[in-house]
Amino acid sequence: MNISLNKAGDLEGRLTVVVSPADYAEKVEAKLKDYRKKASIKGFRPGMVPAALVKKLYGQSALVDEINHMLGHEVSDYIKENKLNLVGEPLPAVEEADAIDWEKDTEFTFHYDLGFHGDFTVDLAKIKAINSYEIKADKKEIEETIENLKKQFGDQTHPDAVEDRDLVFGTFTQGDWVEKSAIPMHAINDKSKKVFIGAKKDDTLKFAIDKVFVDAKALALATGKKEDEVADLKGEVSFVVEDITRQVPSELNVAFFDKVLGAGKATDEKSFREQVETIVTENYKREAEYLLRIDAEKAILDAVKIDLPEKFLRTWLIRINEGKFTAEQIDQDFDNVKKDMRWNLIKNEIAEKFDVKVEYPEVVEKAKDMVRAQFGGYLSSNEPGIEEMIEKIAMGYLSDKSKSDNFMNLYNQAFADKVSAAIVANVPHKVTKIDVDKFKEIAAAL
């Protein structure tokens, strides 16, 4: 097999692959022998079909399959071995491929159009220094934070009857389907809350399952099913209330201090408030870091110039979208496409330089955090079975075969977070002290 690259300038080129009989004949023959063993053709015993007939029936498809298989591997290996700086993917030359006569030709030539990005380097130390903000929390922020903490770390009570904002545990039943569930009242639409409000333990509630939840995602979380499956959930179900959980704001006492800070970290209100102030300051530090990430991304994009094969990219975008977008529509958003491509190239360069990697357990934790966020403040890890339920839902989300991008979406989030952390740790920045209101003003202007 002969592979050659003809570059038309620095940003575009054509890869030519010539396949001769010596490359494929033996493998195609092996395929046909295998077909002969398995072929079931009327008038012949299994395994006794004449080789000539098998070749006539299956020869061309075996040839096409084998050559396509070889091409995929050979082109990929050539790109890796030669470290080609590709953007997009190799585009097969369709007209030349359509002109091949698979019945008569024995030597086949294939062409692939390629797009390359220009050489670039990312030196974070040479990026122009950007602003990093240090925020001092005021008394108002401290008081608001304490009130929120009292709600967040409030006591889990088990009242006699359901009220709005409660978490209702129970079991769904509809025919043969039985499913234990935890339903946060915020997942129920306002019109249907009257079905739940006032319900007591052991009560059996009946309602149309496809009518009471705010959206498909809420229904999926409540039933343990995947989002693409909940459309099949219709009609009346029974729901037996087994427990009711309610968050009651905590009092300012040592038990509350221990919940928030850890045992023994604060023994009185004064020391608790001091530590809360530290926590609030740390929270604003994270917000300031997020703003720093955004500013750093802008500064890096401004500093790192990367030439892109615009003509190739337009063709590639039209081809991969299979006619969903016209050339005019692609032109309208082309600047953003180029920006995203440049940033992805820069991120990958930074990741390689700082050895950024994402392990599977980190993706699982991302999924579990997503589930916790969906339930809001209703879940407490102290409640029996809560962590198991969270992990079950998270693993179901990651393993959903109908949405194979679930895992990659969370993987990419974790990867982007790690790259951002590397940027923040290494890009030059100057610290400016500002108050909360000024910081909010700056953040709102983004």
C-alpha positions as CSV (number, residue, x, y, z in Angstrom):
1,M,0.0,0.0,0.0
2,N,1.4,3.4,-1.0
3,I,0.4,6.5,0.9
4,S,1.6,10.0,-0.1
5,L,0.8,13.5,1.1
6,N,0.7,16.5,-1.3
7,K,0.4,19.7,0.7
8,A,-1.1,22.7,-1.1
9,G,0.4,25.3,1.2
10,D,0.7,25.2,5.0
11,L,-3.0,24.7,5.8
12,E,-4.4,22.2,3.2
13,G,-3.3,19.0,1.5
14,R,-4.5,15.8,-0.1
15,L,-3.6,12.3,1.1
16,T,-3.5,9.7,-1.7
17,V,-3.7,6.0,-0.9
18,V,-3.0,3.4,-3.6
19,V,-4.2,-0.1,-2.8
20,S,-2.9,-3.0,-4.9
21,P,-3.8,-6.7,-5.0
22,A,-0.9,-7.6,-2.8
23,D,-2.5,-5.6,0.0
24,Y,-5.9,-7.2,0.0
25,A,-6.0,-10.4,-2.1
26,E,-5.1,-12.8,0.7
27,K,-7.5,-11.3,3.2
28,V,-10.4,-11.2,0.8
29,E,-9.7,-14.8,-0.1
30,A,-9.8,-15.7,3.6
31,K,-13.2,-13.8,3.9
32,L,-14.6,-15.8,1.0
33,K,-13.5,-19.1,2.5
34,D,-15.2,-18.1,5.7
35,Y,-18.4,-17.2,3.7
36,R,-18.2,-20.6,2.0
37,K,-18.2,-22.4,5.3
38,K,-21.3,-20.5,6.5
39,A,-23.2,-20.0,3.3
40,S,-26.7,-21.5,3.1
41,I,-27.7,-21.7,-0.6
42,K,-30.6,-23.8,-1.8
43,G,-29.4,-26.9,-3.6
44,F,-26.1,-27.2,-1.8
45,R,-25.1,-28.8,1.5
46,P,-23.6,-26.4,4.1
47,G,-19.9,-25.8,3.4
48,M,-20.2,-27.4,-0.1
49,V,-21.1,-24.3,-2.1
50,P,-18.7,-24.0,-5.1
51,A,-16.0,-21.4,-4.5
52,A,-16.7,-19.8,-7.8
53,L,-20.3,-19.3,-6.9
54,V,-19.4,-17.8,-3.5
55,K,-17.0,-15.4,-5.2
56,K,-19.7,-14.4,-7.7
57,L,-22.2,-13.7,-4.9
58,Y,-20.0,-12.2,-2.3
59,G,-16.7,-11.3,-3.9
60,Q,-17.4,-7.6,-4.5
61,S,-18.9,-7.0,-1.0
62,A,-15.9,-8.8,0.6
63,L,-13.5,-6.7,-1.4
64,V,-15.2,-3.4,-0.5
65,D,-15.4,-4.3,3.2
66,E,-11.8,-5.3,3.4
67,I,-10.5,-2.3,1.6
68,N,-12.6,0.1,3.7
69,H,-11.4,-1.6,6.8
70,M,-7.7,-1.3,5.6
71,L,-8.2,2.4,4.6
72,G,-9.6,3.3,8.0
73,H,-6.6,1.9,9.9
74,E,-3.9,3.0,7.4
75,V,-5.0,6.6,7.1
76,S,-5.4,6.9,10.9
77,D,-1.9,5.3,11.5
78,Y,-0.3,7.6,8.9
79,I,-1.7,10.7,10.6
80,K,-0.5,9.6,14.0
81,E,2.9,8.4,12.8
82,N,3.5,11.7,10.9
83,K,2.0,13.8,13.7
84,L,-0.1,15.8,11.3
85,N,-1.7,18.9,12.8
86,L,-5.2,18.2,11.6
87,V,-8.4,20.1,12.2
88,G,-11.6,18.4,11.5
89,E,-11.4,15.0,9.9
90,P,-10.1,13.6,6.6
91,L,-12.7,14.2,3.9
92,P,-12.9,11.4,1.3
93,A,-12.9,12.7,-2.3
94,V,-16.4,11.5,-3.2
95,E,-16.3,11.9,-7.0
96,E,-13.1,9.9,-7.4
97,A,-14.4,7.2,-5.1
98,D,-17.7,7.0,-7.1
99,A,-15.7,6.5,-10.3
100,I,-14.1,3.3,-9.1
101,D,-15.2,0.2,-11.0
102,W,-15.2,-2.5,-8.3
103,E,-15.8,-5.3,-10.8
104,K,-13.0,-4.6,-13.2
105,D,-10.3,-2.6,-11.3
106,T,-7.6,-4.4,-9.3
107,E,-5.7,-1.4,-8.2
108,F,-7.6,1.3,-6.3
109,T,-6.7,4.9,-5.6
110,F,-8.4,6.9,-2.9
111,H,-8.0,10.6,-2.1
112,Y,-8.6,12.4,1.2
113,D,-8.6,16.2,1.6
114,L,-7.0,17.4,4.8
115,G,-7.0,20.6,6.8
116,F,-4.1,21.6,9.0
117,H,-3.7,24.3,11.7
118,G,-0.6,26.5,11.8
119,D,2.1,25.9,14.4
120,F,1.6,27.7,17.7
121,T,3.0,27.7,21.2
122,V,1.3,28.5,24.5
123,D,3.6,30.2,27.1
124,L,1.3,31.2,30.0
125,A,4.2,33.0,31.7
126,K,4.3,35.5,28.8
127,I,0.6,36.3,28.9
128,K,-0.1,39.9,29.8
129,A,-0.9,40.1,33.5
130,I,-4.7,40.1,34.2
131,N,-6.7,41.3,37.2
132,S,-7.4,39.0,40.1
133,Y,-9.8,40.2,42.7
134,E,-9.6,39.9,46.5
135,I,-13.1,40.4,48.0
136,K,-13.8,41.4,51.6
137,A,-17.2,40.1,52.8
138,D,-19.3,42.7,54.8
139,K,-21.7,42.1,57.7
140,K,-24.7,41.8,55.4
141,E,-23.1,39.0,53.5
142,I,-22.2,37.2,56.7
143,E,-25.8,37.4,58.1
144,E,-27.3,36.2,54.8
145,T,-24.8,33.3,54.7
146,I,-25.7,32.3,58.3
147,E,-29.4,32.3,57.5
148,N,-28.8,30.1,54.4
149,L,-26.7,27.7,56.5
150,K,-29.4,27.4,59.1
151,K,-31.7,26.2,56.3
152,Q,-29.2,24.0,54.6
153,F,-28.0,22.3,57.8
154,G,-31.4,22.4,59.5
155,D,-32.8,19.4,61.2
156,Q,-34.4,16.6,59.2
157,T,-37.9,16.2,60.7
158,H,-40.6,13.7,59.8
159,P,-43.9,15.6,60.0
160,D,-47.3,14.0,60.0
161,A,-48.5,15.6,56.8
162,V,-46.9,16.8,53.5
163,E,-46.4,20.5,53.0
164,D,-44.8,22.4,50.1
165,R,-41.0,22.0,49.9
166,D,-41.0,18.6,51.6
167,L,-39.4,15.4,50.4
168,V,-41.9,12.5,50.1
169,F,-40.6,8.9,50.2
170,G,-42.9,6.2,48.9
171,T,-43.6,3.5,46.3
172,F,-45.1,3.8,42.8
173,T,-47.3,1.0,41.6
174,Q,-48.9,0.5,38.2
175,G,-49.7,-3.0,37.1
176,D,-46.5,-5.0,37.4
177,W,-44.3,-1.9,37.8
178,V,-43.3,-1.2,41.4
179,E,-40.6,1.4,42.2
180,K,-39.5,3.0,45.5
181,S,-39.0,6.7,45.1
182,A,-38.1,10.0,46.7
183,I,-40.1,12.9,45.3
184,P,-39.1,16.5,46.1
185,M,-42.2,18.7,46.1
186,H,-40.4,21.3,43.9
187,A,-40.5,18.5,41.2
188,I,-44.3,18.6,41.2
189,N,-46.1,21.3,39.2
190,D,-48.2,23.8,41.1
191,K,-51.5,22.5,39.7
192,S,-50.8,19.0,41.0
193,K,-49.4,19.9,44.4
194,K,-52.9,19.6,45.9
195,V,-52.6,15.8,45.4
196,F,-49.7,15.7,47.8
197,I,-50.3,18.6,50.3
198,G,-51.8,17.2,53.5
199,A,-51.0,13.5,52.7
200,K,-49.9,11.4,55.6
201,K,-47.8,8.3,56.1
202,D,-49.5,5.2,54.7
203,D,-51.8,7.3,52.5
204,T,-52.3,6.0,49.0
205,L,-52.2,8.8,46.4
206,K,-53.6,8.3,42.9
207,F,-52.6,10.6,40.0
208,A,-51.7,10.6,36.3
209,I,-48.0,10.2,36.4
210,D,-47.5,11.9,33.1
211,K,-49.3,15.1,34.3
212,V,-47.9,15.9,37.8
213,F,-44.1,16.5,37.3
214,V,-42.6,19.8,36.1
215,D,-40.7,18.2,33.3
216,A,-39.3,14.9,31.9
217,K,-36.1,15.2,33.9
218,A,-38.0,15.5,37.2
219,L,-40.1,12.4,36.3
220,A,-36.9,10.5,35.3
221,L,-35.2,11.3,38.6
222,A,-38.3,10.4,40.6
223,T,-38.9,7.0,38.9
224,G,-35.3,5.9,38.4
225,K,-35.9,5.7,34.6
226,K,-34.0,7.2,31.8
227,E,-35.4,10.4,30.2
228,D,-36.1,8.7,26.9
229,E,-38.1,6.0,28.7
230,V,-40.5,8.3,30.7
231,A,-42.6,9.0,27.7
232,D,-44.0,5.5,28.1
233,L,-45.1,6.3,31.7
234,K,-48.8,7.3,31.3
235,G,-52.0,7.0,33.1
236,E,-53.0,6.6,36.7
237,V,-50.5,5.3,39.3
238,S,-50.7,4.6,43.0
239,F,-48.2,6.1,45.3
240,V,-48.0,4.9,48.9
241,V,-46.5,7.5,51.2
242,E,-43.9,5.9,53.5
243,D,-42.1,8.8,55.0
244,I,-42.0,12.6,54.9
245,T,-38.9,14.6,55.3
246,R,-38.7,18.4,56.1
247,Q,-35.8,20.7,56.6
248,V,-36.3,23.0,59.7
249,P,-33.9,25.9,60.1
250,S,-31.4,25.1,62.8
251,E,-30.8,27.1,66.0
252,L,-27.5,28.8,66.6
253,N,-26.1,26.2,69.0
254,V,-23.1,23.9,69.3
255,A,-24.8,21.1,67.4
256,F,-25.4,23.4,64.5
257,F,-21.8,24.6,64.6
258,D,-20.6,21.1,64.5
259,K,-22.7,20.3,61.5
260,V,-21.4,23.2,59.5
261,L,-17.8,23.3,60.5
262,G,-17.1,19.9,62.0
263,A,-17.0,18.7,65.6
264,G,-15.3,21.1,68.0
265,K,-14.4,23.8,65.5
266,A,-16.6,26.5,67.2
267,T,-17.8,26.6,70.7
268,D,-19.7,29.8,70.7
269,E,-21.5,32.2,68.3
270,K,-18.5,34.6,68.1
271,S,-16.0,31.9,67.0
272,F,-18.7,30.5,64.6
273,R,-19.2,33.9,62.9
274,E,-15.4,34.3,62.5
275,Q,-15.2,31.0,60.7
276,V,-18.2,31.7,58.6
277,E,-16.5,34.9,57.5
278,T,-13.6,32.9,56.4
279,I,-15.9,30.5,54.5
280,V,-17.6,33.4,52.8
281,T,-14.2,34.9,51.9
282,E,-13.2,31.5,50.4
283,N,-16.5,31.3,48.4
284,Y,-15.8,34.8,46.9
285,K,-12.3,33.6,46.3
286,R,-13.7,30.8,44.1
287,E,-16.0,33.3,42.3
288,A,-13.0,35.6,41.7
289,E,-11.1,32.6,40.4
290,Y,-14.0,31.9,38.0
291,L,-13.8,35.4,36.7
292,L,-10.0,35.1,36.5
293,R,-10.6,32.0,34.3
294,I,-12.8,33.9,31.9
295,D,-10.4,36.8,31.7
296,A,-7.4,34.4,31.3
297,E,-9.2,32.6,28.4
298,K,-9.7,35.9,26.6
299,A,-6.1,37.0,27.2
300,I,-4.8,33.7,25.9
301,L,-7.0,33.7,22.8
302,D,-5.8,37.3,22.1
303,A,-2.1,36.3,22.6
304,V,-2.0,32.9,20.8
305,K,-2.6,33.2,17.1
306,I,-3.5,30.0,15.2
307,D,-3.9,29.9,11.4
308,L,-6.9,27.7,10.3
309,P,-7.8,26.3,6.9
310,E,-11.0,28.3,6.4
311,K,-12.0,26.9,3.0
312,F,-11.5,23.3,4.2
313,L,-13.4,23.9,7.4
314,R,-16.5,25.3,5.6
315,T,-16.5,22.2,3.4
316,W,-16.0,19.9,6.4
317,L,-18.8,21.5,8.4
318,I,-21.3,21.2,5.5
319,R,-20.3,17.5,5.0
320,I,-20.5,16.4,8.6
321,N,-23.8,18.1,9.2
322,E,-25.2,16.2,6.2
323,G,-27.2,19.1,4.7
324,K,-28.6,20.4,8.0
325,F,-27.0,23.8,7.4
326,T,-26.4,25.8,4.3
327,A,-23.1,27.5,3.4
328,E,-24.8,30.8,4.3
329,Q,-25.8,29.6,7.8
330,I,-22.3,28.3,8.5
331,D,-20.8,31.6,7.5
332,Q,-23.0,33.4,10.0
333,D,-21.5,31.5,12.9
334,F,-18.1,30.8,11.4
335,D,-16.2,33.2,13.6
336,N,-17.5,31.4,16.7
337,V,-16.6,28.0,15.2
338,K,-13.0,29.2,14.6
339,K,-12.8,30.6,18.1
340,D,-14.0,27.3,19.6
341,M,-11.5,25.3,17.5
342,R,-8.6,27.6,18.5
343,W,-9.6,27.3,22.2
344,N,-9.8,23.5,22.0
345,L,-6.4,23.4,20.4
346,I,-5.0,25.6,23.1
347,K,-6.7,23.6,25.9
348,N,-5.1,20.4,24.5
349,E,-1.7,22.0,24.4
350,I,-2.0,23.2,28.0
351,A,-3.3,19.8,29.1
352,E,-0.3,18.1,27.5
353,K,2.2,20.6,29.0
354,F,0.8,20.3,32.5
355,D,-0.1,16.6,32.3
356,V,-3.8,17.1,32.8
357,K,-5.8,13.8,33.0
358,V,-9.3,12.8,34.0
359,E,-9.9,9.5,35.7
360,Y,-13.2,7.6,35.7
361,P,-14.0,8.1,39.4
362,E,-13.8,11.9,38.8
363,V,-16.5,11.6,36.1
364,V,-18.7,9.5,38.5
365,E,-18.4,12.3,41.1
366,K,-19.4,14.8,38.5
367,A,-22.5,12.8,37.8
368,K,-23.3,12.4,41.6
369,D,-22.9,16.2,42.0
370,M,-25.4,16.7,39.2
371,V,-27.9,14.4,40.9
372,R,-27.5,16.2,44.2
373,A,-28.0,19.6,42.5
374,Q,-31.3,18.2,41.0
375,F,-32.6,17.4,44.4
376,G,-31.5,20.7,45.8
377,G,-31.2,20.8,49.6
378,Y,-33.5,17.9,50.2
379,L,-30.9,15.2,50.4
380,S,-28.8,14.5,53.5
381,S,-26.0,12.0,53.4
382,N,-27.0,11.0,56.9
383,E,-30.3,9.6,55.7
384,P,-30.2,5.8,55.2
385,G,-29.8,4.8,51.6
386,I,-29.4,8.3,50.2
387,E,-25.9,7.9,49.0
388,E,-26.8,4.5,47.4
389,M,-29.7,6.1,45.6
390,I,-27.6,9.0,44.4
391,E,-24.9,6.6,43.0
392,K,-27.6,4.4,41.4
393,I,-29.1,7.4,39.5
394,A,-25.6,8.7,38.6
395,M,-24.5,5.4,37.2
396,G,-27.7,5.0,35.3
397,Y,-27.1,8.4,33.7
398,L,-23.6,7.6,32.7
399,S,-24.5,4.1,31.3
400,D,-27.5,5.3,29.3
401,K,-26.8,3.7,25.9
402,S,-29.5,5.9,24.3
403,K,-27.4,9.0,25.2
404,S,-23.8,7.9,24.8
405,D,-22.7,11.5,25.1
406,N,-23.7,11.7,28.8
407,F,-20.3,10.3,29.9
408,M,-18.3,12.4,27.4
409,N,-20.2,15.6,28.4
410,L,-19.2,15.2,32.1
411,Y,-15.7,14.0,31.1
412,N,-15.3,17.2,29.1
413,Q,-16.5,19.3,32.0
414,A,-14.0,17.7,34.4
415,F,-11.3,18.1,31.8
416,A,-12.1,21.8,31.2
417,D,-12.1,22.4,35.0
418,K,-8.6,20.8,35.3
419,V,-7.2,22.8,32.4
420,S,-8.7,26.0,33.9
421,A,-7.0,25.2,37.2
422,A,-3.7,24.8,35.4
423,I,-4.2,28.2,33.7
424,V,-5.1,30.0,36.9
425,A,-2.1,28.5,38.7
426,N,0.3,29.6,35.9
427,V,-0.9,32.7,34.2
428,P,0.4,36.1,35.5
429,H,-2.1,38.2,37.4
430,K,-2.2,41.2,39.7
431,V,-4.4,41.2,42.8
432,T,-6.8,44.1,43.3
433,K,-8.8,44.4,46.6
434,I,-12.5,45.4,46.1
435,D,-15.7,45.2,48.0
436,V,-18.6,42.8,47.2
437,D,-20.8,45.3,45.4
438,K,-17.9,46.3,43.1
439,F,-17.1,42.7,42.3
440,K,-20.8,41.9,41.5
441,E,-20.8,44.9,39.2
442,I,-17.7,43.6,37.3
443,A,-19.1,40.1,37.1
444,A,-22.5,41.4,35.8
445,A,-20.7,43.2,33.0
446,L,-19.3,39.9,31.5
